[in-house]
Amino acid sequence: MPLYECASTAGTLTDQQRAEIADGITQAHVEITGAPFEFVHVIFPELPEGRTFTGGKPSAPIFIRGNIRAGRTDDIRHTLMRRIYDLVTEKTDIEPTKLLIAVGDFPPHWAMEAGMILPATTPEAEQEWIANLRATAGA
């Protein structure tokens, strides 16, 4: 269920950059948290020019907000942010000062995917949830 929202001013990112960033965020999340890749969601809302401001002045930043389940350590969160920062600065020509990344968490029971409330962040609960999800999808 991790959801990463990469908001930018229209025209800031190309289709290829969006695809590469989505793939990189997915890979980072899977490698760092152990979550199955098919549950990582990345979206790219675009805002019209003149709708983003920094310090009260028009700007063209990239804002990335990741929502992950509570229970991950600060080290995991910081590692995710660093990987995403490195990825986006590598794939784009954005000035580092125009890239904002925040990864917040929420209690698992506040979200649902495929009609199932998310499990606690423990290997046992995750494996049971995935098995139930796959059994339901195969039914």
Secondary structure, 3 states (H helix, E strand, C coil): CCEEEEEEECCCCCHHHHHHHHHHHHHHHHHHHCCCHHHCEEECCEECCCCCEECCEECCCEEEEEEEECCCCHHHHHHHHHHHHHHHHHHCCCCHHHEEEEEEEECHHHCEECCEECCCCCHHHHHHHHHHHHHHHHC
